[in-house]
Amino acid sequence: METTITPVHESVSEIKITLTPEEYAGSLEKSINDEMKKISLPGFRKGKVPRATIEKLYGESLRYQAAEKVATDTFYKHVEDNKIYVYGTPKITAFDFKPEADLVYTVQYEHTPNLVLRQYKGLEIEVDDLEVTDKMVDDEIKRILNGKATKEPCDAVDSDECVVSVELVRSSEPSAHPEHAHDHEDAKPFPIDVNLTNDGVNENLRTVLKGKKVGDPFEFSFEDKHHHHKEDGSEEEHVETIAYKGTVKAINKLIFPEMTEEFIQAESNKKASTEAELRELIRGEFKNYFDNQIEDMVRMKLDDKLIELNDFTPPAALVQHYLEQVVESRLKEQKEQKSQGRQYSKSELEKVMKEPSLRFVKLYFIEEAIIKAEKIEVTDATIEAFAKENAEKFNAPVETLMGLYQGEEFKKDFLKKEFYEFLKRNANIKRVVRNTEAE
């Protein structure tokens, strides 16, 4: 048997196979006999039709069909012997068969990519270095106090420490006199509670409510800026003035609890006793959250760089298989949680998840290639270090965690962790401080 392999791209090759009559004769005869056993004709039992009759009726097509089976079997035997992993269904792209002559055919198939890693060290990325600000801590303290505040009815909105119950209706345009504002077409009144301690309250609304009493009418407006997609692919900014008129239905003053030791211990699960300790605790929690956010961003940007610098065409069949699994999983989730949110169709999910699936498969093979090239592995020392790191967090003995972490899924997680630690050690990661106070 002669073989010639021609790469099409990293994940697709064509193999030309030549078999001499002596090499394929036995297999061809067996294949013909197997096919003959499946043939039935009127007057004969299945598998008992005389060979001469079959040859007369189906001779040429039967031999050709048998030759195709020989070709397919020979191809799969070749990839098995050479430990080639094939994805999807291979296609015979050329086939030349004549009795008593060489059988020559070409098969195109998808396989594990033959990757040539171009660059994965010295990757340059830039990420936001999120800082915990005093305002963030203040806002969290405010949120805690708001959650425990009681309410007392009052006559007028005399400060931001009020919750104002109003009824709003969309009006066509702002008016100099609230009582003369026109209702927006098909607008329906709706009630809403406006907590003026909330920084997210529209400033125009906050301003007009100051000094209002129960029963007072008011109106406010704001500009809504958004973009419209044009037919030529460009975007056009659109500014719309949205106006409301409303009536004050009730006013309640917020009475906040005192920051006593008992209150602070209850809110901090006994991790703090003073306001200073509570603030430090909150600052630490923000920092841990930001550190995780930054770590996720670092990984995402490293992944983007790996694909950019080592891009290739992965096996289409594998991408499709992964996409189908993801879509099936999402459809199942939607069915189980059908009351929550919009339901997406299969075609919509396929469209949305196509690029992420392609990205996932590319990263999988790039990661595998780097791990192999750099001999990255998970050792007992790696597992022990991770167990010690988590022993205090989970209040569990190191030995217990080490036993748990011997599972294959944990080892895969550790290997991925080691992989990203390797990338980070060999990358140039620039952290840019973002002005979080301005947001």
TIPA-133309 format. One line per field, with one value per residue (C-alpha): x negated, y negated, z; residue in one letter. Coordinates in steps of 0.001 Angstrom, whole numbers, plus 524288, in hexadecimal, padded with zeros to 5 digits. Layout:
N
px	c(X, ...)
py	c(Y, ...)
pz	c(Z, ...)
residuo	c(a, ...)
This chain:
439
px	c(80000, 7FAE3, 7FF6A, 7FD24, 80217, 80468, 8081C, 8139C, 8123B, 80EB0, 81A8F, 81D84, 8154D, 8171A, 8115B, 80F6B, 80F7F, 80B4D, 80E89, 809B3, 81331, 80BC0, 80DBE, 81C38, 820E4, 82415, 82B15, 83271, 83734, 83B8F, 842BB, 8498D, 84DC9, 852E2, 85AEC, 8602E, 8659E, 86E1C, 87433, 8818B, 888BD, 89644, 895A5, 88961, 8873F, 87EFE, 87097, 87382, 873A5, 869E4, 85D64, 85EB7, 86C27, 86710, 85B32, 86412, 86CF9, 863D7, 85611, 84FAA, 856C3, 854C9, 84621, 8456B, 84D2F, 84484, 8385D, 83D3A, 83EDD, 83121, 82C1E, 83341, 82EBE, 820B7, 820F3, 825E4, 81BE7, 81140, 81569, 816D2, 8094D, 80368, 80B17, 811AA, 81DDD, 82839, 8338F, 8404E, 84275, 8372F, 83A80, 83563, 831E5, 82C43, 82E65, 82862, 82BF2, 82AC0, 82AAD, 81D0F, 816ED, 811FE, 81C7A, 818E0, 820DD, 81FC6, 82636, 82791, 828B2, 82858, 81E9C, 817FD, 811B1, 80356, 8009A, 7F44E, 7F3F3, 7EF0C, 7EF44, 7F44A, 7E990, 7E82A, 7F689, 7F9B2, 806EF, 80D03, 81770, 81E7D, 81891, 824F8, 82301, 82BF4, 82FEC, 83577, 841EB, 84403, 842C5, 84BBD, 855E5, 85585, 8575F, 862BF, 8687E, 86790, 86E1F, 87892, 87BEE, 87E5B, 884CA, 892A7, 89C3F, 8A456, 8AE81, 8AB00, 8B162, 8A768, 89B1B, 89158, 88506, 87F44, 88288, 8904B, 89797, 8A1AD, 8ACE4, 8B13E, 8BA17, 8B40D, 8B96D, 8B200, 8B556, 8B39D, 8AAE4, 8A64D, 8AF4C, 8AD21, 8B8DD, 8B9D0, 8C8A1, 8C8CB, 8BFBF, 8C59E, 8C593, 8BD41, 8C54B, 8C942, 8C1E4, 8C6A1, 8C3E4, 8BABD, 8B697, 8A86D, 8A119, 895B9, 88B36, 883C3, 877F5, 875A2, 86B29, 871EF, 87DD5, 87F2C, 87A0C, 88528, 88EFC, 8876B, 8879D, 8962E, 89A01, 892D6, 89CEB, 8A898, 8B3F6, 8BDC8, 8C71A, 8BDE4, 8BCA8, 8AF67, 8A8BD, 89AF6, 893C4, 8869E, 87F4C, 87DD8, 87217, 87123, 86C62, 873BD, 86D7E, 86EBD, 86FBE, 861B6, 85CB9, 859DB, 85FF0, 86784, 86916, 876F4, 87ACE, 8889A, 88E73, 896C7, 8A071, 8A8E8, 8B320, 8B66D, 8BD05, 8B74A, 8BF26, 8B770, 8AAE7, 8A358, 89761, 88CBC, 88841, 87AEE, 875F0, 86A6C, 85D35, 85C66, 85348, 85EDF, 863C1, 85643, 853CD, 86100, 85EC0, 850C3, 85380, 84AFE, 83F46, 83F53, 8431B, 84053, 8437C, 834FC, 8341F, 84084, 83AFA, 82E58, 8361D, 83E0D, 8319E, 82BC9, 837E3, 8379A, 8292A, 82B70, 83670, 82E0F, 82290, 82B54, 83074, 822A6, 81E82, 829E1, 82659, 81805, 81BDC, 82544, 81B41, 8108F, 819E5, 81CA3, 80E10, 80B81, 815B2, 81102, 802D2, 80546, 811CE, 81572, 82119, 8263D, 82DE8, 83B48, 841D0, 83CA1, 8410F, 84E8E, 84F20, 84B95, 85560, 8603C, 85D01, 85D3D, 86A07, 87055, 86C1E, 871A8, 87E7C, 87F84, 87CEC, 88760, 8912B, 88E71, 88F0B, 89929, 89F23, 89259, 88F02, 89014, 8904D, 88692, 888C1, 87ECF, 87AE2, 8791D, 87078, 86888, 8660E, 8623F, 85994, 852B3, 84716, 8454C, 84537, 83AE3, 832DC, 83408, 82F19, 823BA, 81F91, 820AD, 816C4, 80D9C, 80DAD, 80AFC, 7FF99, 7F969, 7FAF8, 7F438, 7E96E, 7E66F, 7E8AD, 7F23C, 7F77F, 7FE7E, 7F5C8, 7F8A0, 7F1F2, 7FBAA, 80738, 8018F, 7FF55, 80D44, 81275, 80AEE, 81012, 81E2B, 81D43, 82009, 82A1A, 83245, 82E7B, 82A15, 81DA1, 8132B, 812ED, 82198, 820A6, 814EB, 81CC8, 82827, 81F56, 81A22, 82635, 82492, 82D63, 82596, 818E5, 81E14, 82150, 813C6, 80D62, 814EA, 810DB, 80292, 803F8, 808B6, 7FE6D, 7F43E, 7FA17, 7FA8A, 7EC77, 7E83A, 7F125, 7F01E, 7FC94, 7FEAB, 8089B, 80F39, 815CB, 823AA, 82A04, 83503, 838E9, 83DB6, 846E4)
py	c(80000, 7F2A4, 7E644, 7D7EB, 7CDE0, 7BFD4, 7B5BE, 7ACE4, 7A4E0, 7A77D, 7B022, 7B5F7, 7BEFB, 7C715, 7D498, 7DB57, 7EA1F, 7F3D0, 8024C, 80C9F, 8175A, 820F5, 81839, 81618, 8229F, 82A2B, 81ED3, 81BD5, 829D8, 82A26, 81D3E, 82241, 82E9E, 826AC, 81E28, 829F9, 82F85, 82369, 824B2, 82B11, 82DA1, 8333E, 84207, 84269, 84195, 8365F, 839ED, 8458C, 83EB0, 8454D, 83D7F, 83E0D, 837AF, 82D05, 82AAB, 82947, 81F8C, 8180F, 81C0E, 80ED8, 806F9, 811A8, 811EB, 80314, 802A4, 80D2B, 805C1, 7F986, 80162, 806DA, 7F8F9, 7F41C, 7FF9D, 7FDEF, 7EF6F, 7F1C1, 7FC9E, 7F318, 7E84C, 7F22A, 7F7DE, 7EA48, 7E54C, 7DA65, 7D4FE, 7D22B, 7C8C2, 7C961, 7D183, 7D282, 7D042, 7D7CB, 7CCE2, 7D554, 7E3A8, 7EB96, 7F9EF, 80380, 8123E, 81824, 80A73, 8024C, 7FC71, 7EE1A, 7E4DE, 7D867, 7D5D1, 7C875, 7C8EC, 7C034, 7C360, 7BDEF, 7B132, 7B12A, 7A495, 79C94, 793D9, 7867D, 77E9A, 78101, 77AF2, 76C69, 769D6, 75B7A, 757FE, 74CA0, 74DD9, 744A1, 7445F, 74258, 73B36, 73B1B, 72D1C, 726A7, 723CB, 73251, 7352E, 729B7, 72E74, 73C28, 736D6, 72ED8, 73B1B, 74293, 7379E, 73618, 74471, 74330, 735B5, 7339D, 729C4, 71F04, 71716, 708B6, 6FCB6, 6F88F, 6FCE4, 6F547, 6FD5E, 708BF, 711CA, 713ED, 71E37, 71789, 71FB2, 719EB, 71D3C, 71A4A, 71981, 716F5, 70994, 704E5, 6F975, 6F18F, 6E688, 6D9E7, 6DDE9, 6EC16, 6EBA5, 6E8BA, 6F3C8, 6FCF8, 70BB1, 71384, 71BC3, 728C7, 724F2, 72B31, 7260E, 72E70, 72D71, 72D16, 72AC8, 72145, 72307, 7162B, 71C0A, 723FF, 71DDD, 723A1, 71ADC, 711AA, 7045D, 6FD05, 7053E, 70354, 6F48A, 6F345, 6FBCB, 6F333, 6EBC0, 6F323, 6F746, 70255, 6FF96, 6F610, 6F7C0, 6F701, 6FA0A, 6FCD9, 700A8, 705F4, 708C9, 716D3, 7187C, 72503, 729D4, 72EEE, 73836, 73361, 73BFD, 738B3, 73E61, 73156, 72C51, 71FD7, 71993, 71682, 70D8A, 70E4E, 705CE, 70E20, 7070C, 70B6C, 70515, 70A4F, 708B4, 70A9C, 71536, 716F5, 71253, 71A30, 71602, 72047, 722CB, 72970, 7326C, 72E3F, 73473, 73B59, 746AE, 74FEB, 74B1B, 74C04, 759BB, 75E45, 75878, 75D99, 76B31, 767A3, 76457, 75616, 74E9A, 74077, 737F6, 7375E, 74645, 7474D, 73DDC, 745A6, 7522B, 74C2D, 74709, 754BA, 75ACF, 750D3, 75397, 76247, 75FFE, 756D6, 76047, 76AF5, 761AA, 75DE4, 76C32, 76F70, 763F7, 7680D, 775C6, 770D0, 76788, 771DE, 77AF2, 77069, 76E6B, 77CFD, 77E10, 771AA, 77641, 784D6, 784E1, 790DE, 797F5, 7A23D, 7AE7A, 7A9A2, 7B62C, 7B445, 7A605, 7AA33, 7B513, 7ABB6, 7A19F, 7ABD2, 7AFBC, 7A19D, 79E94, 7AB02, 7A776, 7999E, 79EA3, 7A80C, 79CF3, 794AE, 79FB6, 7A1A5, 792EA, 78EE7, 78499, 77D20, 77413, 77510, 78252, 78379, 78C97, 796D3, 78EF5, 78299, 789C0, 78FDB, 78264, 77C82, 787DD, 78A59, 7814A, 78503, 79369, 790ED, 78947, 7941B, 79EA8, 79644, 79380, 7A1DC, 7A606, 79A6C, 79D3F, 7ABB4, 7A86C, 79EF6, 7A87B, 7B2EA, 7A9D6, 7A494, 7B182, 7AB14, 7B502, 7B679, 7BC56, 7C0B0, 7B429, 7AC38, 7B336, 7B1CD, 7A335, 7A168, 7A98D, 7A12C, 794E3, 79971, 7A074, 79442, 78F1C, 79B9A, 79F05, 7AC89, 7B491, 7B3D0, 7C2B3, 7C329, 7B91A, 7BFEB, 7CC70, 7C529, 7BE3A, 7CAF8, 7CC03, 7CA0D, 7BE1F, 7B74A, 7BAB7, 7B4B3, 7A847, 7A810, 7AA2F, 79EB1, 79680, 79A42, 7971A, 78938, 7873E, 78AC7, 78116, 77634, 77889, 77717, 76BC1, 75D02, 75927, 74A95, 74637, 7392B, 732A0, 72F0B, 7232A, 72A44, 71E1B, 717C4, 722FA)
pz	c(80000, 7FC5B, 80363, 800CC, 80A95, 8066C, 810DA, 80D52, 819C1, 82801, 82A86, 81D18, 814B5, 8087F, 80780, 7FA75, 7FBEA, 7F16E, 7F2DF, 7E963, 7E4ED, 7ED6A, 7F959, 7F7CE, 7F0FD, 7FD67, 803DB, 7F75D, 7F60B, 80438, 80297, 7F650, 7FD64, 808E3, 7FFBF, 7F85B, 80501, 80665, 7F8D9, 7F705, 7EA3C, 7E76C, 7E7E9, 7F057, 7FED8, 803DB, 80264, 7F991, 7EC6B, 7E336, 7E14A, 7D26F, 7D342, 7DC34, 7D393, 7C7CE, 7CE8E, 7D788, 7D3E5, 7D122, 7DB6E, 7E57F, 7E337, 7E3B5, 7F06B, 7F62D, 7F1E7, 7F8E8, 8055A, 803E2, 80216, 80E44, 81695, 811FD, 8153E, 82315, 82515, 820E6, 82A56, 8355E, 83305, 83289, 83E59, 836A3, 83D4F, 8330F, 8353C, 82DE7, 821A5, 817EB, 8097E, 7FDD3, 7F463, 7E968, 7E61F, 7DB0E, 7DAAF, 7CF85, 7D16F, 7D114, 7D20D, 7DD5F, 7E617, 7E7A1, 7EFE5, 7F805, 80535, 80B84, 81A50, 8265B, 83101, 83D12, 83881, 834F6, 83C4E, 83AC1, 846BC, 842AF, 84F47, 85CE7, 86533, 86713, 86473, 866A8, 86C55, 87390, 87E26, 88750, 894ED, 89CAD, 8A985, 8B54C, 8B827, 8C43F, 8BCB2, 8BA2D, 8C8AF, 8CC08, 8C255, 8C805, 8D5BE, 8D07D, 8CA2B, 8D710, 8DE8E, 8D422, 8D540, 8E3E3, 8E3C9, 8E8A1, 8E2D7, 8E8D4, 8E146, 8DF91, 8D997, 8CF79, 8C866, 8D09E, 8CE23, 8C67D, 8D1D8, 8CCA2, 8C4F3, 8BC3F, 8B6F7, 8AA07, 89EA1, 89157, 8839F, 8771D, 87180, 86387, 866CA, 8727A, 87689, 87E00, 88629, 88AC1, 88B36, 87C8C, 87813, 86DFA, 86FCC, 86674, 85D0A, 86345, 86FC8, 87C4E, 88A08, 89224, 8A070, 8A4BF, 8B16B, 8AFF3, 8BA4B, 8B9D3, 8C0B3, 8B461, 8ABB3, 89FD0, 8A115, 8957C, 899CD, 89330, 89ABC, 8A762, 8A55E, 8A25E, 8ADFD, 8B7D8, 8BFF1, 8BA55, 8C2F5, 8C1D5, 8B691, 8AFA9, 8A0DD, 89A26, 88D69, 88923, 87CCB, 87878, 86BE1, 8676C, 85E66, 8567E, 84950, 83D7F, 833A9, 825AE, 8199A, 81597, 82289, 828ED, 83575, 83798, 844F9, 84888, 853B2, 858EE, 86393, 86C91, 87546, 880A4, 88915, 89668, 8A367, 8B0FA, 8B7F7, 8C496, 8CB40, 8D541, 8DCE2, 8DE1D, 8EC12, 8EB9E, 8F677, 8FED7, 8FC07, 90917, 90BF0, 90C3C, 8FEFD, 8F8B3, 8FDDB, 8F8CD, 8EB46, 8EA41, 8EF89, 8FB54, 8F2B5, 8F713, 90362, 8FFF2, 8F43E, 8F0D5, 8F0FC, 8E8C3, 8DED0, 8DE1B, 8DC78, 8D15A, 8CB05, 8CB77, 8C565, 8BA60, 8B83A, 8B760, 8ADB0, 8A574, 8A5E7, 8A070, 89604, 8921F, 891C3, 888C2, 87FFD, 87F9B, 87B70, 8711F, 86B53, 86B99, 8646E, 85A51, 85830, 856EC, 84C2A, 84573, 84504, 842D8, 83AED, 8330E, 82D53, 836D3, 832D9, 82E70, 83306, 840D8, 84132, 83C83, 846A6, 8519A, 84C9E, 84C8A, 85A83, 85F3C, 85840, 85D5C, 86B20, 869E7, 86474, 86FE9, 87981, 8730A, 873D5, 88251, 88507, 87AF1, 883AF, 884AC, 87975, 86AD3, 8642D, 858E9, 84D72, 8495E, 83D5F, 84596, 84F47, 84446, 83EA3, 84BC4, 84FFF, 84308, 8455F, 853CF, 84FE4, 8458E, 84F84, 859A7, 8505B, 84BB8, 859B4, 85D42, 852FA, 8554F, 863DE, 8619C, 858A1, 86259, 86DBD, 865AC, 860CF, 86E68, 8757D, 87EE0, 88896, 89573, 89FFA, 8ADD9, 8B249, 8AA15, 8B047, 8BDFD, 8BC25, 8B782, 8C2E7, 8CCAB, 8C621, 8C7AD, 8D4C6, 8DCBD, 8D335, 8D3F4, 8E1F1, 8DD99, 8E01A, 8D57C, 8D471, 8D1DB, 8C705, 8C0F1, 8C019, 8B9F6, 8B03C, 8AA92, 8A1DB, 89331, 89284, 89D31, 89657, 889C7, 89143, 8976B, 88A2C, 88479, 89045, 88E2E, 87FBE, 8827F, 88D0C, 882C6, 8790B, 8833A, 88792, 8797F, 875B4, 8766D, 87D95, 87EEA, 888FF, 886A2, 8922D, 88EC9, 894DD, 89BDE, 8A37D, 896E1, 893BA)
residuo	c(m, e, t, t, i, t, p, v, h, e, s, v, s, e, i, k, i, t, l, t, p, e, e, y, a, g, s, l, e, k, s, i, n, d, e, m, k, k, i, s, l, p, g, f, r, k, g, k, v, p, r, a, t, i, e, k, l, y, g, e, s, l, r, y, q, a, a, e, k, v, a, t, d, t, f, y, k, h, v, e, d, n, k, i, y, v, y, g, t, p, k, i, t, a, f, d, f, k, p, e, a, d, l, v, y, t, v, q, y, e, h, t, p, n, l, v, l, r, q, y, k, g, l, e, i, e, v, d, d, l, e, v, t, d, k, m, v, d, d, e, i, k, r, i, l, n, g, k, a, t, k, e, p, c, d, a, v, d, s, d, e, c, v, v, s, v, e, l, v, r, s, s, e, p, s, a, h, p, e, h, a, h, d, h, e, d, a, k, p, f, p, i, d, v, n, l, t, n, d, g, v, n, e, n, l, r, t, v, l, k, g, k, k, v, g, d, p, f, e, f, s, f, e, d, k, h, h, h, h, k, e, d, g, s, e, e, e, h, v, e, t, i, a, y, k, g, t, v, k, a, i, n, k, l, i, f, p, e, m, t, e, e, f, i, q, a, e, s, n, k, k, a, s, t, e, a, e, l, r, e, l, i, r, g, e, f, k, n, y, f, d, n, q, i, e, d, m, v, r, m, k, l, d, d, k, l, i, e, l, n, d, f, t, p, p, a, a, l, v, q, h, y, l, e, q, v, v, e, s, r, l, k, e, q, k, e, q, k, s, q, g, r, q, y, s, k, s, e, l, e, k, v, m, k, e, p, s, l, r, f, v, k, l, y, f, i, e, e, a, i, i, k, a, e, k, i, e, v, t, d, a, t, i, e, a, f, a, k, e, n, a, e, k, f, n, a, p, v, e, t, l, m, g, l, y, q, g, e, e, f, k, k, d, f, l, k, k, e, f, y, e, f, l, k, r, n, a, n, i, k, r, v, v, r, n, t, e, a, e)
